[in-house]
Amino acid sequence: MDAITIESEALKLPETQRAILVDHLQESLSTSRVTHLAEHLEESKSRFESYKQGETQSIDGEEFIADLRSKIS
C-alpha cells in the first residue's frame, strides 16, 4: 500500500483514532527528528506568546514575499 492510499484511509478514521495513529507514527520517527519537532514547537509557542503580549508584530505573508522578491531581483 502506498502513502497516498494510507493517508486517504486514515482520514476516514474518527478524530480520536487519527490522534492515536499520529502518536504512533511520531514515536516511530528517529529520536533526533522528534527532538527537532519538539524544539520547533517550543519556538513557535514562544513567538506566538510574544505576539499576543504585543512584544512583536505580525507581517502579512504576501507582502513579506513580495518585499523579499523585490530585494533579491
ZIMOVEN-V457011 format. One record per backbone hydrogen bond with DSSP energy under -0.5 kcal/mol. CO is the residue of the C=O (numbers start at 1). NH is the residue of the N-H. E is the energy in kcal/mol with one decimal. If there is no record, write none. Layout:
CO:NH:E / CO:NH:E
//
This chain:
2:6:-2.3 / 3:7:-2.7 / 4:8:-2.3 / 5:9:-2.4 / 6:10:-2.9 / 7:11:-2.3 / 9:12:-1.2 / 10:13:-1.6 / 14:18:-2.2 / 15:19:-2.4 / 16:20:-2.0 / 17:21:-2.2 / 18:22:-2.5 / 19:23:-2.2 / 20:24:-2.3 / 21:25:-2.6 / 22:26:-2.8 / 23:27:-2.2 / 24:28:-1.2 / 25:29:-0.6 / 26:29:-1.2 / 30:34:-2.0 / 31:35:-2.5 / 32:36:-2.3 / 33:37:-2.3 / 34:38:-2.6 / 35:39:-2.6 / 36:40:-2.5 / 37:41:-2.4 / 38:42:-2.3 / 39:43:-2.3 / 40:44:-2.5 / 41:45:-2.5 / 42:46:-2.4 / 43:47:-2.5 / 44:48:-2.3 / 45:49:-2.5 / 46:50:-2.2 / 47:51:-2.1 / 48:52:-2.8 / 49:53:-2.0 / 50:55:-2.4 / 50:56:-0.9 / 51:54:-1.6 / 60:64:-2.5 / 61:65:-2.4 / 62:66:-2.3 / 63:67:-2.6 / 64:68:-2.8 / 65:69:-2.8 / 66:70:-2.1 / 67:71:-1.6 / 68:72:-1.6 / 69:73:-1.0
//
